[in-house]
Amino acid sequence: VGGTGAFPASRQARALWAGFELAERERAALEDLVARGRRLALAAGIEIPRADLERPFTPHLTLARPRPGERVPPAFADLRFDLDWRAEEVSLFESAGAGSPGGRYPVRARCA
């Protein structure tokens, strides 16, 4: 876990995140997994907006979602985690209504 960022990269961000510092091999494997997932989704008839398909994949851990209209604290950009850890479990969440009041994130799969 390394530096921080925001989506979109502005003061009106909808998500604040911590990034992952990956070796080239790990990054390539993760990008391949994302590409395969997108191809399978499209083949299953799931629409993926063009902007999402063209946006580069950013491996990250979402830390917070500011309330609409709240500004990102300037100190957030200076946070450094410098953590070396290995996940014991990975959960796949569905982003159902993300960014809206009452948005929910049901777990769809877990892997330990």
C-alpha positions in Angstrom: 0.0 0.0 0.0 1.5 3.3 -1.0 0.3 6.8 -1.8 -3.3 8.1 -2.0 -5.5 9.5 -4.7 -9.1 10.4 -5.5 -11.7 9.5 -8.2 -12.1 11.8 -10.0 -8.8 13.6 -9.3 -10.3 16.8 -8.0 -11.6 18.6 -4.9 -15.0 17.2 -5.7 -13.9 13.6 -5.5 -16.4 10.8 -5.1 -13.9 8.2 -3.7 -10.6 8.5 -1.8 -8.2 5.6 -2.1 -4.8 4.2 -1.2 -2.8 2.8 -4.1 -0.8 -0.4 -4.4 2.8 -0.5 -5.4 3.1 -3.6 -7.5 5.9 -5.4 -9.2 5.6 -5.4 -13.0 4.7 -9.1 -13.1 2.0 -8.6 -10.4 0.6 -5.5 -12.2 0.5 -7.3 -15.6 -1.4 -10.3 -14.0 -3.9 -8.0 -12.4 -4.4 -6.0 -15.6 -4.9 -9.3 -17.4 -7.6 -10.3 -14.9 -9.4 -7.0 -15.3 -9.3 -7.3 -19.1 -10.7 -10.9 -19.0 -13.4 -9.8 -16.6 -14.4 -7.0 -18.9 -14.5 -9.4 -21.9 -16.7 -11.9 -20.0 -19.0 -9.1 -18.8 -19.4 -7.9 -22.4 -20.0 -11.4 -23.7 -22.7 -11.9 -21.1 -24.5 -8.8 -22.4 -23.5 -6.5 -19.5 -23.1 -2.9 -20.7 -19.9 -1.2 -19.7 -19.7 2.5 -20.5 -17.1 3.4 -23.1 -15.4 5.7 -20.7 -14.9 2.8 -18.2 -13.4 0.6 -20.9 -11.0 3.4 -22.0 -10.0 4.5 -18.5 -6.7 2.9 -17.3 -7.1 0.4 -14.4 -5.9 1.8 -11.1 -5.4 -0.9 -8.4 -6.6 0.7 -5.2 -8.3 0.2 -1.8 -11.2 2.6 -1.4 -10.9 4.4 2.0 -13.8 6.8 2.0 -16.6 8.4 0.0 -17.0 12.1 0.8 -20.6 13.4 1.1 -21.7 15.3 -2.0 -20.4 18.8 -1.9 -17.7 18.1 0.7 -14.2 19.0 -0.2 -11.3 16.6 0.1 -9.1 17.7 3.0 -5.7 19.0 1.6 -3.8 16.8 4.1 -5.3 13.6 2.4 -2.8 14.0 -0.5 0.1 13.9 1.9 -0.9 10.6 3.6 1.6 7.8 3.2 1.0 4.3 4.4 4.2 2.4 3.5 2.6 -0.8 4.6 3.8 -4.2 3.4 1.0 -6.8 4.0 -0.7 -9.7 2.4 -4.5 -10.1 2.3 -5.9 -13.1 4.1 -9.2 -12.8 2.2 -10.4 -11.0 -0.9 -14.1 -10.0 -1.2 -15.8 -9.0 -4.4 -18.4 -6.3 -3.8 -21.2 -5.1 -6.1 -21.4 -1.4 -6.2 -25.2 -1.1 -6.1 -26.3 2.6 -5.9 -22.7 3.8 -5.2 -22.5 7.5 -4.5 -26.1 7.9 -3.7 -27.8 8.0 -0.3 -28.5 4.5 0.7 -25.9 3.1 -1.7 -25.0 -0.5 -0.8 -22.2 -2.9 -1.4 -23.3 -6.5 -1.1 -20.6 -9.1 -1.1 -20.9 -11.3 -4.2 -17.9 -13.7 -3.6 -15.1 -14.3 -1.2 -11.7 -16.0 -1.6 -9.4 -16.9 1.2 
